[in-house]
Amino acid sequence: MDVKDLVVFRKTSLVDYPGKVAAALFFRGCNLRCPWCQNRELALASDTPDQTFISPDEALRHIEKRRAVLGGMVLSGGEPTLYHELPALIARIKALGLLVKLDTNGMAPHVLETLFGQRETTPDYIALDLKLAPVRYAVLGAKNPTARLKESAALIHAAGVDHEFRSLALPHGFFTDNDVEALAPLVDDAPWFFRLFQPGNCLDPTWDEFPAAQKEDGARLAQKAGQLGKRVGGEAT
């Protein structure tokens, strides 16, 4: 079994799937290197004594026993689209009568296209992370990010599934109004959330020395998105 085929399993979450009591699988490995990422061990697919990694099959055995108290299942990471058996996993979860939420950075539109090809593998909810203006994704190690983000956003919109967009308000103005303007064409009428950076366990330890983003930072970005005609989701947290 490849190291990326192991997950962190959260038995119960009240915050990862909007309006649902859910369980969550966090996949190891990522195709981006965001220096502020706080899922360091997941992104690097490294071992840590603070996490217990299990196989998706083992997680599903737990889920099957608890499906009566769950409304959904969250597939996050890391980046879950790197998991080569993702379509089959989604089909198995949906066969248990659970809704599926997929968190993704949008760098694998071909995987989304495969998922949307069949009803039983189509997620019920998708959260698409928008990190920076597409032209700035080179600092995250992305290849051809503009085309990939455009294709992923278009596929999600065309699929007609519930979805949201997420961006992170970063310290020192690292994520600016210009980034919001550059990302806005990717955002349809689904809500766009602006959450706040908190230091701690960052992929680049330098970011642990930065201050937390403040509510006014998120509010300013949300206001800019609103001025562009975008639907801002909730309060920045």
Contacts in CASP RR format, 6 or more apart in sequence:
PFRMAT RR
TARGET T0000
AUTHOR 0000-0000-0000
METHOD contacts of the structure
MODEL  1
MDVKDLVVFRKTSLVDYPGKVAAALFFRGCNLRCPWCQNRELALASDTPD
QTFISPDEALRHIEKRRAVLGGMVLSGGEPTLYHELPALIARIKALGLLV
KLDTNGMAPHVLETLFGQRETTPDYIALDLKLAPVRYAVLGAKNPTARLK
ESAALIHAAGVDHEFRSLALPHGFFTDNDVEALAPLVDDAPWFFRLFQPG
NCLDPTWDEFPAAQKEDGARLAQKAGQLGKRVGGEAT
1 55 0 8 1.000
3 28 0 8 1.000
3 45 0 8 1.000
4 27 0 8 1.000
4 28 0 8 1.000
4 29 0 8 1.000
4 45 0 8 1.000
4 82 0 8 1.000
4 83 0 8 1.000
5 55 0 8 1.000
5 56 0 8 1.000
5 83 0 8 1.000
5 84 0 8 1.000
5 85 0 8 1.000
6 28 0 8 1.000
6 53 0 8 1.000
6 54 0 8 1.000
6 55 0 8 1.000
7 25 0 8 1.000
7 26 0 8 1.000
7 27 0 8 1.000
7 28 0 8 1.000
7 53 0 8 1.000
7 54 0 8 1.000
7 55 0 8 1.000
7 56 0 8 1.000
7 59 0 8 1.000
8 25 0 8 1.000
8 26 0 8 1.000
8 28 0 8 1.000
8 42 0 8 1.000
8 51 0 8 1.000
8 52 0 8 1.000
8 53 0 8 1.000
9 23 0 8 1.000
9 24 0 8 1.000
9 25 0 8 1.000
9 26 0 8 1.000
9 52 0 8 1.000
9 54 0 8 1.000
9 58 0 8 1.000
9 59 0 8 1.000
9 62 0 8 1.000
10 16 0 8 1.000
10 23 0 8 1.000
10 24 0 8 1.000
10 25 0 8 1.000
10 26 0 8 1.000
11 23 0 8 1.000
11 62 0 8 1.000
11 66 0 8 1.000
12 21 0 8 1.000
12 22 0 8 1.000
12 23 0 8 1.000
12 70 0 8 1.000
13 21 0 8 1.000
13 22 0 8 1.000
13 23 0 8 1.000
13 24 0 8 1.000
13 74 0 8 1.000
14 21 0 8 1.000
14 22 0 8 1.000
16 22 0 8 1.000
16 24 0 8 1.000
16 74 0 8 1.000
16 76 0 8 1.000
16 101 0 8 1.000
17 24 0 8 1.000
17 71 0 8 1.000
17 72 0 8 1.000
17 73 0 8 1.000
17 74 0 8 1.000
17 99 0 8 1.000
17 101 0 8 1.000
17 125 0 8 1.000
18 125 0 8 1.000
18 164 0 8 1.000
20 70 0 8 1.000
20 71 0 8 1.000
20 72 0 8 1.000
20 99 0 8 1.000
20 101 0 8 1.000
21 69 0 8 1.000
21 70 0 8 1.000
21 71 0 8 1.000
21 72 0 8 1.000
22 70 0 8 1.000
22 71 0 8 1.000
22 72 0 8 1.000
22 73 0 8 1.000
22 74 0 8 1.000
22 101 0 8 1.000
23 59 0 8 1.000
23 62 0 8 1.000
23 63 0 8 1.000
23 66 0 8 1.000
23 70 0 8 1.000
23 72 0 8 1.000
23 73 0 8 1.000
23 74 0 8 1.000
24 73 0 8 1.000
24 74 0 8 1.000
24 75 0 8 1.000
24 76 0 8 1.000
25 56 0 8 1.000
25 59 0 8 1.000
25 73 0 8 1.000
25 74 0 8 1.000
25 75 0 8 1.000
25 76 0 8 1.000
25 80 0 8 1.000
26 39 0 8 1.000
26 42 0 8 1.000
26 76 0 8 1.000
26 77 0 8 1.000
26 78 0 8 1.000
27 42 0 8 1.000
27 75 0 8 1.000
27 76 0 8 1.000
27 77 0 8 1.000
27 78 0 8 1.000
27 79 0 8 1.000
27 80 0 8 1.000
27 82 0 8 1.000
27 83 0 8 1.000
28 41 0 8 1.000
28 42 0 8 1.000
28 45 0 8 1.000
28 53 0 8 1.000
28 77 0 8 1.000
28 78 0 8 1.000
29 42 0 8 1.000
29 43 0 8 1.000
29 44 0 8 1.000
29 45 0 8 1.000
29 77 0 8 1.000
29 78 0 8 1.000
29 79 0 8 1.000
29 82 0 8 1.000
30 37 0 8 1.000
30 42 0 8 1.000
30 43 0 8 1.000
30 77 0 8 1.000
30 78 0 8 1.000
30 79 0 8 1.000
30 82 0 8 1.000
30 105 0 8 1.000
31 79 0 8 1.000
31 82 0 8 1.000
31 105 0 8 1.000
31 107 0 8 1.000
31 108 0 8 1.000
31 142 0 8 1.000
32 43 0 8 1.000
32 79 0 8 1.000
32 105 0 8 1.000
32 107 0 8 1.000
32 131 0 8 1.000
32 137 0 8 1.000
32 140 0 8 1.000
32 141 0 8 1.000
32 142 0 8 1.000
33 43 0 8 1.000
33 140 0 8 1.000
33 141 0 8 1.000
33 203 0 8 1.000
34 43 0 8 1.000
34 131 0 8 1.000
34 140 0 8 1.000
34 203 0 8 1.000
35 202 0 8 1.000
35 203 0 8 1.000
35 204 0 8 1.000
35 206 0 8 1.000
35 207 0 8 1.000
36 168 0 8 1.000
36 170 0 8 1.000
36 197 0 8 1.000
36 202 0 8 1.000
36 203 0 8 1.000
36 204 0 8 1.000
36 207 0 8 1.000
37 43 0 8 1.000
37 202 0 8 1.000
37 203 0 8 1.000
38 198 0 8 1.000
38 200 0 8 1.000
38 201 0 8 1.000
38 202 0 8 1.000
38 203 0 8 1.000
39 77 0 8 1.000
39 78 0 8 1.000
39 201 0 8 1.000
40 46 0 8 1.000
40 201 0 8 1.000
40 202 0 8 1.000
40 203 0 8 1.000
41 47 0 8 1.000
41 48 0 8 1.000
41 50 0 8 1.000
41 51 0 8 1.000
42 77 0 8 1.000
42 78 0 8 1.000
43 78 0 8 1.000
43 203 0 8 1.000
44 203 0 8 1.000
47 53 0 8 1.000
56 83 0 8 1.000
56 85 0 8 1.000
56 89 0 8 1.000
60 89 0 8 1.000
60 92 0 8 1.000
60 93 0 8 1.000
60 96 0 8 1.000
63 70 0 8 1.000
63 73 0 8 1.000
63 93 0 8 1.000
63 96 0 8 1.000
63 98 0 8 1.000
64 96 0 8 1.000
67 96 0 8 1.000
67 97 0 8 1.000
67 98 0 8 1.000
70 98 0 8 1.000
71 98 0 8 1.000
71 99 0 8 1.000
72 98 0 8 1.000
72 99 0 8 1.000
72 100 0 8 1.000
72 101 0 8 1.000
73 93 0 8 1.000
73 98 0 8 1.000
73 99 0 8 1.000
73 100 0 8 1.000
73 101 0 8 1.000
74 100 0 8 1.000
74 101 0 8 1.000
74 103 0 8 1.000
75 86 0 8 1.000
75 89 0 8 1.000
75 90 0 8 1.000
75 100 0 8 1.000
75 101 0 8 1.000
75 102 0 8 1.000
75 103 0 8 1.000
75 123 0 8 1.000
76 103 0 8 1.000
77 103 0 8 1.000
79 104 0 8 1.000
79 105 0 8 1.000
79 107 0 8 1.000
79 108 0 8 1.000
80 86 0 8 1.000
80 102 0 8 1.000
80 103 0 8 1.000
80 104 0 8 1.000
81 102 0 8 1.000
81 104 0 8 1.000
81 106 0 8 1.000
81 107 0 8 1.000
81 108 0 8 1.000
81 111 0 8 1.000
81 112 0 8 1.000
82 108 0 8 1.000
83 89 0 8 1.000
86 111 0 8 1.000
86 115 0 8 1.000
87 114 0 8 1.000
87 115 0 8 1.000
87 118 0 8 1.000
87 121 0 8 1.000
88 121 0 8 1.000
90 100 0 8 1.000
90 102 0 8 1.000
90 115 0 8 1.000
90 120 0 8 1.000
90 121 0 8 1.000
90 122 0 8 1.000
90 123 0 8 1.000
91 118 0 8 1.000
91 120 0 8 1.000
91 121 0 8 1.000
93 100 0 8 1.000
94 100 0 8 1.000
94 120 0 8 1.000
94 124 0 8 1.000
95 120 0 8 1.000
99 124 0 8 1.000
99 125 0 8 1.000
100 123 0 8 1.000
100 124 0 8 1.000
100 125 0 8 1.000
101 123 0 8 1.000
101 124 0 8 1.000
101 125 0 8 1.000
101 126 0 8 1.000
101 127 0 8 1.000
102 115 0 8 1.000
102 123 0 8 1.000
102 125 0 8 1.000
102 126 0 8 1.000
102 127 0 8 1.000
103 126 0 8 1.000
103 127 0 8 1.000
103 129 0 8 1.000
104 112 0 8 1.000
104 126 0 8 1.000
104 127 0 8 1.000
104 128 0 8 1.000
104 129 0 8 1.000
104 152 0 8 1.000
105 128 0 8 1.000
105 129 0 8 1.000
105 131 0 8 1.000
106 112 0 8 1.000
106 128 0 8 1.000
106 129 0 8 1.000
106 148 0 8 1.000
106 149 0 8 1.000
106 152 0 8 1.000
107 142 0 8 1.000
107 145 0 8 1.000
107 148 0 8 1.000
107 149 0 8 1.000
107 152 0 8 1.000
108 148 0 8 1.000
108 152 0 8 1.000
109 148 0 8 1.000
109 151 0 8 1.000
109 152 0 8 1.000
109 155 0 8 1.000
112 152 0 8 1.000
112 155 0 8 1.000
112 156 0 8 1.000
112 159 0 8 1.000
113 155 0 8 1.000
114 121 0 8 1.000
115 121 0 8 1.000
115 122 0 8 1.000
115 123 0 8 1.000
116 122 0 8 1.000
116 155 0 8 1.000
116 158 0 8 1.000
116 159 0 8 1.000
122 159 0 8 1.000
122 161 0 8 1.000
123 161 0 8 1.000
124 161 0 8 1.000
124 162 0 8 1.000
125 161 0 8 1.000
125 162 0 8 1.000
125 163 0 8 1.000
125 164 0 8 1.000
126 156 0 8 1.000
126 161 0 8 1.000
126 162 0 8 1.000
126 163 0 8 1.000
126 164 0 8 1.000
127 163 0 8 1.000
127 164 0 8 1.000
127 165 0 8 1.000
127 166 0 8 1.000
128 152 0 8 1.000
128 153 0 8 1.000
128 156 0 8 1.000
128 163 0 8 1.000
128 164 0 8 1.000
128 165 0 8 1.000
128 166 0 8 1.000
129 165 0 8 1.000
129 166 0 8 1.000
129 167 0 8 1.000
130 149 0 8 1.000
130 165 0 8 1.000
130 166 0 8 1.000
130 167 0 8 1.000
130 183 0 8 1.000
130 186 0 8 1.000
130 187 0 8 1.000
130 192 0 8 1.000
131 137 0 8 1.000
131 140 0 8 1.000
131 167 0 8 1.000
131 168 0 8 1.000
132 139 0 8 1.000
132 140 0 8 1.000
132 175 0 8 1.000
132 179 0 8 1.000
132 183 0 8 1.000
133 178 0 8 1.000
133 179 0 8 1.000
133 181 0 8 1.000
133 182 0 8 1.000
133 183 0 8 1.000
134 145 0 8 1.000
134 146 0 8 1.000
134 149 0 8 1.000
134 182 0 8 1.000
134 183 0 8 1.000
135 146 0 8 1.000
135 182 0 8 1.000
136 179 0 8 1.000
137 145 0 8 1.000
137 146 0 8 1.000
137 149 0 8 1.000
138 145 0 8 1.000
142 148 0 8 1.000
149 186 0 8 1.000
150 186 0 8 1.000
153 186 0 8 1.000
153 187 0 8 1.000
153 188 0 8 1.000
156 163 0 8 1.000
157 188 0 8 1.000
162 190 0 8 1.000
163 190 0 8 1.000
164 190 0 8 1.000
164 191 0 8 1.000
164 192 0 8 1.000
164 193 0 8 1.000
164 233 0 8 1.000
165 186 0 8 1.000
165 187 0 8 1.000
165 190 0 8 1.000
165 191 0 8 1.000
165 192 0 8 1.000
165 193 0 8 1.000
166 192 0 8 1.000
166 193 0 8 1.000
166 195 0 8 1.000
167 175 0 8 1.000
167 179 0 8 1.000
167 180 0 8 1.000
167 183 0 8 1.000
167 192 0 8 1.000
167 193 0 8 1.000
167 194 0 8 1.000
167 195 0 8 1.000
167 221 0 8 1.000
168 175 0 8 1.000
168 194 0 8 1.000
168 195 0 8 1.000
168 196 0 8 1.000
168 197 0 8 1.000
168 213 0 8 1.000
169 175 0 8 1.000
169 194 0 8 1.000
169 195 0 8 1.000
169 196 0 8 1.000
169 197 0 8 1.000
169 213 0 8 1.000
169 217 0 8 1.000
169 218 0 8 1.000
169 221 0 8 1.000
169 236 0 8 1.000
170 197 0 8 1.000
170 213 0 8 1.000
171 197 0 8 1.000
171 210 0 8 1.000
171 211 0 8 1.000
171 212 0 8 1.000
171 213 0 8 1.000
171 217 0 8 1.000
172 210 0 8 1.000
173 217 0 8 1.000
175 221 0 8 1.000
177 220 0 8 1.000
177 221 0 8 1.000
177 224 0 8 1.000
180 221 0 8 1.000
180 224 0 8 1.000
180 225 0 8 1.000
180 228 0 8 1.000
181 224 0 8 1.000
181 228 0 8 1.000
184 225 0 8 1.000
184 228 0 8 1.000
184 229 0 8 1.000
184 230 0 8 1.000
187 225 0 8 1.000
187 230 0 8 1.000
189 231 0 8 1.000
190 231 0 8 1.000
191 231 0 8 1.000
191 232 0 8 1.000
191 233 0 8 1.000
191 234 0 8 1.000
192 222 0 8 1.000
192 225 0 8 1.000
192 230 0 8 1.000
192 231 0 8 1.000
192 232 0 8 1.000
192 233 0 8 1.000
193 232 0 8 1.000
193 233 0 8 1.000
193 234 0 8 1.000
193 236 0 8 1.000
194 218 0 8 1.000
194 221 0 8 1.000
194 222 0 8 1.000
194 225 0 8 1.000
194 232 0 8 1.000
194 236 0 8 1.000
195 236 0 8 1.000
195 237 0 8 1.000
196 212 0 8 1.000
196 213 0 8 1.000
196 214 0 8 1.000
196 215 0 8 1.000
196 217 0 8 1.000
196 218 0 8 1.000
196 236 0 8 1.000
196 237 0 8 1.000
197 210 0 8 1.000
197 212 0 8 1.000
197 213 0 8 1.000
198 212 0 8 1.000
198 213 0 8 1.000
199 207 0 8 1.000
199 208 0 8 1.000
199 209 0 8 1.000
199 210 0 8 1.000
199 211 0 8 1.000
199 212 0 8 1.000
200 207 0 8 1.000
200 208 0 8 1.000
201 208 0 8 1.000
202 208 0 8 1.000
215 235 0 8 1.000
215 236 0 8 1.000
217 236 0 8 1.000
218 236 0 8 1.000
219 236 0 8 1.000
221 236 0 8 1.000
222 232 0 8 1.000
222 233 0 8 1.000
222 236 0 8 1.000
225 232 0 8 1.000
226 232 0 8 1.000
END
